Every structure is written in structure tokens, then in C-alpha cells.
Amino acid sequence: MKIALIAHDKKKQDIVNFTIAYTEILKHHTLLATGTTGKKISDATGLEIHRFQSGPLGGDQQIGARIADNEMDLVIFFRDPLTAQPHEPDISALMRLCDVYQIPLVTNLGGAEVMIRALDAGFFDWRKL
Ligand SMILES: O=C(CO)COP(=O)(O)O
């Protein structure tokens, strides 16, 4: 599966910890990320990650484009709900496209914990249809 990994600055340590914990599952998938998030994850885990631009510089939109092209199966996006983001329209657009194309989206650690187990259990096989 093609999985997007994104985290706002105050959530980056959370996504690093999450990917360390689930490296054994994630290494079997194609991983893509916004720039800074991807660098932190690959430095911490050694996972191979395709990195787009940083979020504020267009990375969210690049991931949105992949969704529109049916080239993304899951979006794990650790959002910071307590800090205003200069690129909020890009973030909204990315989440909107997940809804347009029925792409599973989780926006916090709790959702990600459930989704990664579902992924490992084969619950994403419908995406191959
Ligand atoms: O801002 C982001 C998502 O909206 C994340 O971008 P970075 O991973 O480049 O920090």
C-alpha cells in the first residue's frame, strides 16, 4: 500500500515514535511524506521514504495530487489542533480530497494505532479491487 506520513511540528516526535514502534509493518509498504516529517522519520528508523516538499511549501498539495491520481491508499496525518498553520487551505484541501476519493485518513495517534493494525491484518485489500 502507498502510505502518506505527515505531522505538524509539535506532533513530529509523536510520528517518529509511532514509526519506530511500527517499522516492521511499515517497511513492507511504500512510504511517502512531506519534507521535514519524512526526513525525521527516515533518520530515526532507516525506512525508505519518498519525500515531497515541506508542507507549507506545497507538500500537502503534492500528496493531494497523488490522491486525485489514485496513487495513495492511506493518509496518516498527525495534526496540531492548537496552532494556526499558514498553509491551512492546503491542509483542508488534502483532507477534502481524502473524502472525495474515499481514502482512509487518520489525524491523530489514536486513529493511527487502529489503522496500522488494520493494515497489518489485511483490511486494506479492498483498495486493490
Ligand atoms: O506542514 C505540514 C503538513 O501540513 C508538514 O510539513 P513538514 O513535514 O515539511 O513539516
The ligand as a Gaussian input file, in Angstrom:
#p B3LYP/6-31G(d) Opt

LIG

0 1
 O        3.063000      21.209000       7.396000
 C        2.940000      20.033000       7.253000
 C        1.631000      19.447000       6.932000
 O        0.611000      20.392000       6.778000
 C        4.082000      19.122000       7.395000
 O        5.174000      19.558000       6.622000
 P        6.635000      19.144000       7.032000
 O        6.662000      17.660000       7.189000
 O        7.521000      19.569000       5.904000
 O        6.952000      19.853000       8.308000

